[in-house]
Amino acid sequence: MSDSYFTEIEGHFAMRRGTPFILSAKDWALMKKWRDDGIPLPIVIEAIDSVFEKNETSGRKKAISSLAYCRHSVKELWSERRDLYTGASGAVPEESPLVQLESLAAQIEAIPLVASFAPRIRALIAEKSVPAIENALLALEGELIDAIVAAAPEEIAAIRAEVAHALAQSPVDEKTRARTEEANLRRLVREKFGLPRLTLFT
């Protein structure tokens, strides 16, 4: 798993909070543990969504200010799904990889800037396992965002300015600021251009 594993989690957590957000050293260590434990990005994203959705529908909302709030949800979901990711079977929940990949490819075809990626998504049916497909999709998702960043400089400049302004008052070192800006840039690019999350688990 590449650094996009961290930026995607950071950006998604910020999206669910509704504001750009700088993760603490403890949050960073927790993400590193998830990666080292081999927990796939879609599992972490789904678990974060679950925590925020439960909080939003509860009678008393609390401020979710750390990834630690999602720790148990990630652990439980990974326990439920581990066999699907680590087993030899190519099965995924409810539908076959072919159906899911075709759906993702069709969504990408509808976005002119990245429509050329659709055949590569369809070609992943040749992979024989869910982990192989998920890893390939994660890599492709990074390429999609990079392609948009390169092809739409004016829109990207505006997004970067928006993120930089939101983080301007945060007293953090430049490395942390740059990482956080990148995570939020990827989140906003996904939202602005309607990019689906590339995963078999939706």
GICOR-V25624 format. One record per residue. N is the residue number from 1. RES is the residue in one small letter. SS is DSSP state (2 for helix, 1 for strand, 0 for the rest). Layout:
N | RES | SS
N | RES | SS
//
This chain:
1 | m | 0
2 | s | 0
3 | d | 0
4 | s | 2
5 | y | 2
6 | f | 2
7 | t | 2
8 | e | 2
9 | i | 2
10 | e | 2
11 | g | 2
12 | h | 2
13 | f | 2
14 | a | 2
15 | m | 2
16 | r | 2
17 | r | 2
18 | g | 0
19 | t | 0
20 | p | 0
21 | f | 0
22 | i | 0
23 | l | 0
24 | s | 0
25 | a | 2
26 | k | 2
27 | d | 2
28 | w | 2
29 | a | 2
30 | l | 2
31 | m | 2
32 | k | 2
33 | k | 2
34 | w | 2
35 | r | 2
36 | d | 2
37 | d | 0
38 | g | 0
39 | i | 0
40 | p | 0
41 | l | 2
42 | p | 2
43 | i | 2
44 | v | 2
45 | i | 2
46 | e | 2
47 | a | 2
48 | i | 2
49 | d | 2
50 | s | 2
51 | v | 2
52 | f | 2
53 | e | 2
54 | k | 2
55 | n | 2
56 | e | 2
57 | t | 2
58 | s | 0
59 | g | 0
60 | r | 0
61 | k | 0
62 | k | 0
63 | a | 0
64 | i | 0
65 | s | 0
66 | s | 0
67 | l | 2
68 | a | 2
69 | y | 2
70 | c | 2
71 | r | 2
72 | h | 2
73 | s | 2
74 | v | 2
75 | k | 2
76 | e | 2
77 | l | 2
78 | w | 2
79 | s | 2
80 | e | 2
81 | r | 2
82 | r | 2
83 | d | 2
84 | l | 2
85 | y | 2
86 | t | 2
87 | g | 0
88 | a | 0
89 | s | 0
90 | g | 0
91 | a | 0
92 | v | 0
93 | p | 0
94 | e | 0
95 | e | 0
96 | s | 0
97 | p | 2
98 | l | 2
99 | v | 2
100 | q | 2
101 | l | 2
102 | e | 2
103 | s | 2
104 | l | 2
105 | a | 2
106 | a | 2
107 | q | 2
108 | i | 2
109 | e | 2
110 | a | 0
111 | i | 0
112 | p | 2
113 | l | 2
114 | v | 2
115 | a | 2
116 | s | 2
117 | f | 2
118 | a | 2
119 | p | 2
120 | r | 2
121 | i | 2
122 | r | 2
123 | a | 2
124 | l | 2
125 | i | 2
126 | a | 2
127 | e | 0
128 | k | 0
129 | s | 0
130 | v | 2
131 | p | 2
132 | a | 2
133 | i | 2
134 | e | 2
135 | n | 2
136 | a | 2
137 | l | 2
138 | l | 2
139 | a | 2
140 | l | 2
141 | e | 2
142 | g | 2
143 | e | 2
144 | l | 2
145 | i | 2
146 | d | 2
147 | a | 2
148 | i | 2
149 | v | 2
150 | a | 2
151 | a | 2
152 | a | 0
153 | p | 2
154 | e | 2
155 | e | 2
156 | i | 2
157 | a | 2
158 | a | 2
159 | i | 2
160 | r | 2
161 | a | 2
162 | e | 2
163 | v | 2
164 | a | 2
165 | h | 2
166 | a | 2
167 | l | 2
168 | a | 0
169 | q | 0
170 | s | 0
171 | p | 0
172 | v | 0
173 | d | 0
174 | e | 2
175 | k | 2
176 | t | 2
177 | r | 2
178 | a | 2
179 | r | 2
180 | t | 2
181 | e | 2
182 | e | 2
183 | a | 2
184 | n | 2
185 | l | 2
186 | r | 2
187 | r | 2
188 | l | 2
189 | v | 2
190 | r | 2
191 | e | 2
192 | k | 2
193 | f | 2
194 | g | 0
195 | l | 0
196 | p | 0
197 | r | 0
198 | l | 0
199 | t | 0
200 | l | 0
201 | f | 0
202 | t | 0
//
